[in-house]
């Protein structure tokens, strides 16, 4: 075979592979957007129900009734919202336990909910990654 024909076959193969990879990336992006949209809808639904429970508790208190049921419902829904938002954040940012520790030390997250974020994060980095991260902070 001539070298030009071989080069042409190589160019065509690379073009086909590039096209297939581009289609695959597009489909993956659509899938990820769909998952994020479903998570956002779930968060919205829980927030709406929690706000309704809070308003019902306020009305019960104003009418002199016991609001224990509504307060418990609102608290449970807020816990659910916290878990959903932690899961969404950790999955989108691909966090590690070290990242959560950094966010807590910077005051961006409460230490009280560290276990929730750690449950959705990857294990700690190895020794070499920690040293590289330390060097990155210097520069």
C-alpha positions in Angstrom: 0.0 0.0 0.0 1.0 3.5 -0.6 1.8 5.7 2.3 -0.8 8.2 1.2 -3.6 5.7 1.2 -2.6 4.5 4.7 -2.5 8.1 5.9 -6.0 8.6 4.4 -7.4 5.6 6.2 -5.8 6.9 9.4 -7.5 10.3 8.9 -10.8 8.7 8.2 -10.6 6.4 11.3 -9.6 9.3 13.5 -12.5 11.4 12.2 -15.0 8.6 12.8 -13.7 8.0 16.3 -13.9 11.7 17.0 -17.5 11.9 15.8 -18.5 8.8 17.9 -16.8 10.4 21.0 -18.6 13.7 20.4 -21.9 11.9 20.2 -21.1 10.0 23.4 -20.2 13.2 25.2 -23.4 14.9 24.1 -25.5 12.0 25.4 -23.7 11.9 28.7 -24.2 15.6 29.1 -27.9 15.3 28.5 -28.1 12.5 31.0 -26.3 14.5 33.6 -28.5 17.5 33.0 -31.6 15.3 33.4 -30.4 13.9 36.7 -29.6 17.4 38.0 -33.0 18.6 37.0 -34.7 15.7 38.7 -32.7 16.4 41.9 -33.7 20.1 41.7 -37.4 19.2 41.4 -37.1 16.9 44.4 -35.5 19.7 46.5 -38.2 22.1 45.4 -40.9 19.8 46.3 -39.5 19.1 49.8 -38.9 22.8 50.4 -42.5 23.6 49.4 -43.9 20.9 51.8 -41.6 22.1 54.6 -42.8 25.7 54.1 -46.4 24.5 54.2 -45.7 22.6 57.4 -44.1 25.7 59.0 -47.1 27.8 58.0 -49.5 25.2 59.4 -47.5 25.2 62.7 -47.7 29.0 62.9 -51.4 28.9 62.3 -51.8 26.2 65.0 -49.9 28.3 67.5 -51.9 31.4 66.6 -55.1 29.4 67.2 -53.9 28.1 70.5 -53.5 24.5 69.3 -50.6 22.1 69.5 -48.2 22.4 66.6 -46.0 19.4 67.5 -47.1 17.4 64.4 -46.4 20.2 61.9 -43.1 21.1 63.6 -41.9 17.5 63.4 -43.0 17.3 59.8 -41.1 20.5 58.9 -38.0 19.3 60.8 -38.0 15.9 59.0 -38.4 17.6 55.6 -35.5 20.0 56.4 -33.4 17.0 57.2 -34.3 15.5 53.9 -33.5 18.7 52.1 -30.1 18.8 53.8 -29.3 15.3 52.7 -30.5 16.0 49.1 -28.4 19.2 48.9 -25.3 17.4 50.4 -25.7 14.6 47.9 -26.1 17.0 45.0 -23.1 19.1 46.0 -20.8 16.2 46.7 -21.7 14.5 43.4 -21.3 17.6 41.3 -18.1 18.7 43.0 -16.7 15.1 43.3 -15.7 15.8 46.8 -13.4 13.9 49.1 -13.4 13.8 52.8 -10.4 16.2 52.9 -12.4 18.7 50.9 -15.2 18.6 53.4 -12.7 19.1 56.2 -11.4 22.1 54.4 -14.9 23.6 53.9 -15.6 23.1 57.7 -12.3 24.7 58.6 -13.0 27.7 56.3 -16.4 28.1 58.0 -18.4 27.2 54.9 -20.1 24.1 56.4 -21.2 23.4 59.9 -19.2 20.7 61.7 -22.6 19.4 63.0 -23.5 18.0 59.6 -20.0 16.7 58.7 -21.2 13.1 58.7 -23.8 13.8 56.1 -21.3 15.3 53.6 -18.7 12.5 54.4 -21.3 9.9 53.5 -21.5 11.2 50.0 -17.8 11.9 49.6 -14.9 9.7 48.5 -12.3 8.5 51.0 -9.3 10.5 52.0 -6.5 11.2 49.6 -3.3 9.4 49.7 0.0 10.8 51.1 1.2 12.0 47.7 -2.0 13.8 46.8 -2.0 15.6 50.2 1.6 16.8 49.6 0.6 18.0 46.1 -2.4 19.8 47.5 -0.2 21.4 50.1 2.2 22.6 47.4 -0.7 23.9 45.3 -1.8 26.1 48.3 1.6 27.6 48.5 1.5 28.7 44.8 
